[in-house]
Amino acid sequence: MTSRNLTVAIFAFLLLTIPTQAAEPPTGTVRAAPECASAKTAVECADILRRLGKNPFDAFDYPDPVYAAQNQNVSHSYSLTAAQWVQVASVFLAAFLGMCTGVVLEFFKNWRADVKTSRQKLQREVQQINGVIAGIGFNIETLLHLVMQNILPHHRQSHAAYKALCELPKDGESIKQFAISLHQYPALMMTCPELHFIESDFWKEIPFIIEKDPELVKQSGWLMSYAREIQNATGQRNKNIEAARTLASQQGGGLNFYVLDSVLQLQASISNSECVTALEFFRVCLRMARNLEDINHTYKIRGKKTTLIPPPPLPDAMNALKKIADKFVPQMPT
């Protein structure tokens, strides 16, 4: 029951329980005939009795003060005694205390519901932030495996092969021998597995983060952009390797200098792009995870708050990527 309904019920209770009692006429007062209840004098009573076909002389059995007192008693027929006033005050006080208790209980109930709703909202936000941090950890580990096992070996061997080609004489026999020796660079023709990252759309999934740190929205945009660049670069590398294999098989395994130069130069260029993009991807992931952890610690509620623990090989991998990036993009921001 709301406080408004409770107030209405209490006032209705008061109206029904206030005791009223008709006041009795003073002791010793003589009443006139009931037919003359409205008469103020004996003459008026006689007229009333005459109209009713009764003996009008009966009206003169009582003096005029009797009629006056009778009308005074009628006009003041309802009054309260001192005991009844005490009873009314007790009922009113009890009703007032009941109304106050109902209002306080209603207020407490609403406050407790608001506190519970607010706590659930905060817990849900912490869980969503934990999920994003866990997703960032997955992305870092996924790309780290690829960098250590595929991107860095491919970069080293594609540049080594291209450098060796540039130092060769341009005669056909030297080029033929070089093409035969390309098995010394196994990572050069190694394709890259298809990458799948966990992408978090901050606008849709965790819009409350915009109010806490708008910079994270920009960082999430960069993260998705770098993820697509890495996927495109590795996909383009796979297409070039397949095209080179097809061309070599069509020409019986023999490729001239210009074809080899084009293939190796393109592979070296793609490997540079992969290394630079991977380095920026790692940097954005670590920055986002640190910012999300700082926001997580602002929640003063119980519950597990995820902390990103970078894999041990990550610093070495980032240092190797940074050395490569510094050669091609020396002014790259960190």
C-alpha positions in Angstrom: 0.0 0.0 0.0 1.4 3.4 -1.0 1.5 6.3 1.4 -1.4 8.0 -0.4 -3.7 5.1 -0.1 -2.6 4.7 3.5 -3.6 8.3 4.3 -7.0 7.9 2.7 -7.6 4.7 4.7 -6.7 6.4 8.0 -9.0 9.4 7.4 -11.8 7.0 6.6 -11.1 5.1 9.7 -11.3 8.4 11.7 -14.6 9.3 10.2 -16.1 6.0 11.1 -14.7 5.7 14.6 -15.2 9.2 16.1 -17.9 8.7 18.7 -20.9 11.0 18.6 -23.8 11.0 21.0 -26.9 13.1 21.2 -26.9 15.4 24.2 -29.7 14.8 26.7 -31.8 17.7 27.8 -30.9 19.2 31.2 -32.2 17.3 34.2 -35.7 18.3 35.2 -36.6 19.7 31.8 -40.2 18.8 30.8 -40.8 17.9 27.1 -43.9 19.2 25.3 -45.9 17.1 22.9 -43.9 15.5 20.2 -46.1 17.2 17.5 -44.9 20.6 18.9 -41.2 19.9 18.6 -40.8 22.8 16.2 -43.0 25.2 18.2 -41.4 28.0 20.2 -44.5 29.1 22.1 -47.8 27.5 23.4 -49.8 29.4 20.8 -47.7 27.9 18.0 -48.2 24.5 19.5 -52.0 25.0 19.7 -52.1 25.9 16.0 -50.2 22.7 15.2 -52.5 20.6 17.3 -55.6 22.2 15.7 -54.4 21.4 12.2 -53.8 17.9 13.2 -57.3 17.6 14.6 -56.2 17.3 18.2 -57.1 19.2 21.3 -55.4 22.6 21.0 -55.8 23.4 24.7 -53.2 20.7 25.5 -50.6 23.1 24.3 -51.2 25.4 27.3 -50.3 22.7 29.8 -46.7 23.9 29.4 -45.2 27.4 29.7 -43.3 29.1 26.9 -39.9 28.5 28.5 -40.5 24.8 27.9 -40.7 25.3 24.2 -37.7 27.5 24.1 -35.6 25.0 26.0 -36.9 22.2 23.8 -35.7 24.0 20.6 -32.4 24.9 22.3 -31.8 21.2 23.0 -32.7 20.2 19.4 -30.3 22.8 17.9 -27.5 21.5 20.1 -28.4 17.8 19.8 -24.8 16.7 19.0 -21.9 17.4 21.3 -18.9 15.5 22.8 -18.1 15.0 26.4 -14.6 15.3 27.9 -14.2 11.5 28.0 -15.2 11.3 24.4 -12.7 14.0 23.5 -9.9 11.9 25.1 -11.1 8.9 23.1 -11.0 10.9 19.8 -7.5 12.2 20.6 -6.3 8.7 21.3 -7.7 7.4 18.0 -6.2 10.3 16.1 -2.8 9.9 17.7 -2.8 6.2 16.9 -3.8 6.8 13.3 -1.2 9.5 13.0 1.5 7.2 14.3 0.3 4.5 11.9 0.5 6.9 9.0 4.0 8.0 9.9 5.1 4.4 10.3 3.7 3.5 6.9 5.4 6.5 5.2 8.8 5.6 6.8 8.4 1.9 5.8 7.5 2.9 2.2 10.5 5.2 2.1 12.8 2.5 3.4 11.4 0.0 0.9 12.0 2.3 -2.0 15.5 3.2 -0.7 16.4 -0.5 -0.4 15.1 -1.2 -3.9 17.2 1.7 -5.3 20.3 0.5 -3.5 19.8 -3.1 -4.8 19.2 -1.8 -8.4 22.3 0.4 -8.2 24.5 -2.4 -6.9 23.3 -4.8 -9.6 24.1 -2.1 -12.2 27.6 -1.6 -10.9 28.2 -5.4 -10.8 27.0 -5.8 -14.4 29.3 -3.0 -15.5 32.3 -4.6 -13.8 31.5 -7.9 -15.4 31.4 -6.2 -18.9 34.7 -4.5 -18.3 36.2 -7.9 -17.1 34.9 -9.4 -20.4 36.6 -6.7 -22.5 39.9 -7.1 -20.6 39.8 -10.9 -21.1 39.1 -10.3 -24.8 42.1 -8.1 -25.1 44.2 -10.8 -23.4 43.0 -13.3 -26.0 43.9 -10.9 -28.9 47.4 -10.3 -27.5 48.1 -14.0 -27.1 46.7 -14.8 -30.6 48.8 -12.2 -32.3 51.9 -13.1 -30.2 51.8 -16.7 -31.4 51.6 -15.5 -34.9 54.4 -12.9 -34.5 56.8 -15.4 -33.0 56.1 -18.3 -35.3 55.2 -16.6 -38.6 55.6 -12.9 -39.0 59.1 -12.4 -37.6 60.6 -15.5 -39.4 58.9 -14.4 -42.6 60.3 -10.9 -42.3 63.9 -12.1 -41.7 63.9 -14.6 -44.5 62.1 -12.5 -47.1 64.6 -9.6 -46.6 67.5 -12.1 -46.6 66.3 -13.6 -49.9 65.7 -10.3 -51.5 69.2 -9.0 -50.4 70.8 -12.2 -51.8 69.0 -11.7 -55.1 70.1 -8.1 -55.4 73.8 -9.2 -54.9 73.6 -11.8 -57.7 74.9 -11.3 -61.2 72.0 -10.9 -63.7 72.9 -13.8 -65.9 70.4 -16.6 -66.4 72.5 -19.4 -64.8 73.0 -17.4 -61.5 69.3 -16.7 -61.3 68.5 -20.4 -62.0 70.8 -21.5 -59.2 69.3 -18.9 -56.8 65.8 -20.1 -57.6 66.8 -23.7 -56.8 68.3 -22.6 -53.5 65.2 -20.8 -52.3 64.5 -23.9 -50.1 67.0 -22.3 -47.7 64.3 -19.8 -46.8 61.4 -21.9 -45.7 59.6 -19.0 -44.0 59.6 -17.0 -47.3 56.8 -19.1 -48.8 55.1 -19.9 -45.5 51.4 -18.9 -45.5 49.7 -17.3 -42.6 46.7 -18.9 -40.9 43.5 -16.9 -40.9 43.2 -14.6 -37.9 40.2 -14.1 -35.7 40.2 -11.4 -33.0 37.6 -10.5 -30.4 36.3 -7.1 -31.2 34.4 -5.0 -28.6 32.0 -2.3 -29.9 32.1 0.2 -27.0 29.1 2.2 -28.4 26.8 -0.8 -28.3 28.3 -3.2 -25.6 29.6 -0.8 -22.9 28.3 2.7 -23.6 28.7 3.7 -20.0 32.5 3.6 -20.6 32.2 6.7 -22.8 31.3 8.8 -19.8 34.2 7.4 -17.7 37.0 7.6 -20.3 36.1 8.9 -23.8 39.7 8.1 -24.9 38.9 4.4 -24.8 36.4 4.8 -27.6 39.1 6.2 -29.8 41.5 3.4 -28.8 38.9 0.8 -29.6 38.5 2.3 -33.1 42.3 2.1 -33.6 42.3 -1.5 -32.3 39.7 -2.7 -34.8 41.5 -0.8 -37.6 44.9 -2.5 -36.8 43.2 -5.9 -36.6 41.7 -5.5 -40.1 45.1 -4.3 -41.4 46.9 -7.3 -40.1 44.2 -9.6 -41.5 44.4 -7.9 -44.9 48.3 -8.0 -44.9 48.5 -11.7 -44.1 45.8 -12.4 -46.5 47.6 -10.5 -49.3 50.8 -12.4 -48.4 49.0 -15.7 -48.9 47.7 -14.7 -52.2 51.1 -13.6 -53.4 52.6 -16.9 -52.4 50.0 -18.9 -54.2 50.4 -16.7 -57.3 54.2 -17.2 -57.2 53.8 -21.0 -56.9 51.3 -21.0 -59.8 53.7 -19.0 -62.0 56.6 -21.2 -61.1 54.7 -24.4 -62.0 53.6 -22.9 -65.3 57.2 -22.0 -66.2 58.6 -25.3 -65.2 60.2 -24.1 -62.1 62.3 -21.4 -63.8 61.7 -17.7 -63.0 63.7 -14.9 -64.5 65.3 -12.1 -62.5 62.5 -9.6 -62.9 59.8 -12.0 -61.7 61.9 -13.1 -58.7 62.7 -9.4 -57.9 59.0 -8.5 -58.0 57.9 -11.4 -55.8 60.6 -11.0 -53.2 60.3 -7.3 -53.1 56.5 -7.5 -52.5 57.0 -10.2 -49.8 59.6 -8.0 -48.0 57.3 -5.0 -48.2 54.3 -6.9 -46.8 56.5 -8.3 -44.0 57.4 -4.7 -43.0 53.7 -3.7 -42.9 52.9 -6.8 -40.8 55.6 -6.0 -38.2 54.7 -2.3 -37.9 50.9 -3.0 -37.6 51.5 -5.8 -35.1 53.6 -3.5 -32.9 50.9 -0.8 -32.8 48.3 -3.5 -32.2 50.1 -4.6 -29.0 50.6 -1.0 -27.8 46.9 -0.2 -28.2 45.9 -3.4 -26.5 48.1 -2.8 -23.5 47.0 0.8 -23.2 43.3 -0.1 -23.3 43.8 -2.9 -20.7 45.5 -0.5 -18.4 42.8 2.2 -18.7 40.1 -0.4 -18.2 41.8 -1.7 -15.1 42.0 1.8 -13.7 38.2 2.2 -14.2 37.5 -1.2 -12.7 39.3 -0.1 -9.5 37.0 2.9 -9.1 34.0 0.5 -8.4 33.7 0.1 -4.6 31.9 -3.2 -4.7 32.8 -6.8 -4.0 33.6 -9.1 -6.8 36.5 -10.2 -9.0 38.1 -7.5 -11.1 40.2 -8.9 -14.0 43.8 -7.8 -14.4 45.7 -8.4 -17.7 49.0 -10.3 -17.2 51.0 -10.0 -20.4 52.6 -13.3 -21.6 56.4 -13.5 -20.8 57.5 -13.5 -24.5 55.6 -10.3 -25.2 58.4 -7.8 -24.3 61.0 -9.6 -26.5 58.5 -9.7 -29.4 57.7 -6.0 -29.1 61.4 -5.1 -28.9 62.1 -7.1 -32.1 59.1 -5.4 -33.8 60.2 -2.0 -32.6 63.7 -2.5 -34.2 62.1 -3.3 -37.5 59.6 -0.4 -37.3 62.3 2.1 -36.4 64.0 1.4 -39.7 61.0 2.2 -41.8 59.0 4.6 -39.5 61.6 6.3 -37.3 59.1 8.9 -36.0 56.4 6.5 -35.1 54.7 7.5 -31.8 54.8 5.1 -28.9 
